[in-house]
Amino acid sequence: MLLTAVTPSKYLNTVDSGHRAMNGRHILLILAHLFQRNGSPVSIEDAVRYLSFNCRYGRPSQIRKMLSVALQRELISRDGDMIRAEFLFDKQVLSPNQAAALEDGVVIEKKVEPMH
């Protein structure tokens, strides 16, 4: 699946109803960062460790919820404990300060089950 400038609305809906809105574009950028650094597929544990502790995008529980949202929206697929990108992550342009811009940015509503 190639995500272009005209991204379907199912990828752009807000996933947090709190004070900090996270949209599908944020998820896409975070996932692109993960897969560009670690390749595809990557284990769920490695993804959580990298995104939470190395990049500081959010707490592990929030990262797991974000992965669940990404799976629901078909941005990733899952095979056991491995996740695979369902978009051309190597074509996404990432800003050098992305980690700082999205630090503590993963906030997902509580009704989403974390991916384990």
NORCOR-V143489 format. One record per residue. N is the residue number from 0. RES is the residue in one small letter. PSI is psi in whole degrees, -180 to 180 (* if undefined). Layout:
n	res	psi
N	RES	PSI
N	RES	PSI
//
This chain:
n	res	psi
0	m	127
1	l	123
2	l	119
3	t	-172
4	a	-29
5	v	88
6	t	132
7	p	147
8	s	-24
9	k	-19
10	y	-15
11	l	-1
12	n	145
13	t	136
14	v	4
15	d	131
16	s	3
17	g	-160
18	h	-21
19	r	110
20	a	128
21	m	127
22	n	178
23	g	-29
24	r	-41
25	h	-45
26	i	-44
27	l	-45
28	l	-42
29	i	-44
30	l	-40
31	a	-41
32	h	-46
33	l	-54
34	f	-31
35	q	-35
36	r	-40
37	n	-7
38	g	177
39	s	128
40	p	167
41	v	147
42	s	152
43	i	-44
44	e	-43
45	d	-39
46	a	-47
47	v	-45
48	r	-47
49	y	-50
50	l	-34
51	s	-50
52	f	-38
53	n	-48
54	c	-21
55	r	40
56	y	-22
57	g	173
58	r	153
59	p	-39
60	s	-37
61	q	-37
62	i	-43
63	r	-40
64	k	-41
65	m	-40
66	l	-37
67	s	-43
68	v	-43
69	a	-38
70	l	-44
71	q	-36
72	r	9
73	e	28
74	l	-26
75	i	162
76	s	160
77	r	137
78	d	98
79	g	-122
80	d	16
81	m	143
82	i	148
83	r	140
84	a	138
85	e	27
86	f	165
87	l	80
88	f	-29
89	d	-9
90	k	-9
91	q	132
92	v	123
93	l	136
94	s	151
95	p	-26
96	n	22
97	q	-44
98	a	-42
99	a	-39
100	a	-34
101	l	13
102	e	133
103	d	26
104	g	-13
105	v	108
106	v	112
107	i	141
108	e	152
109	k	-20
110	k	-3
111	v	129
112	e	131
113	p	147
114	m	128
115	h	*
//
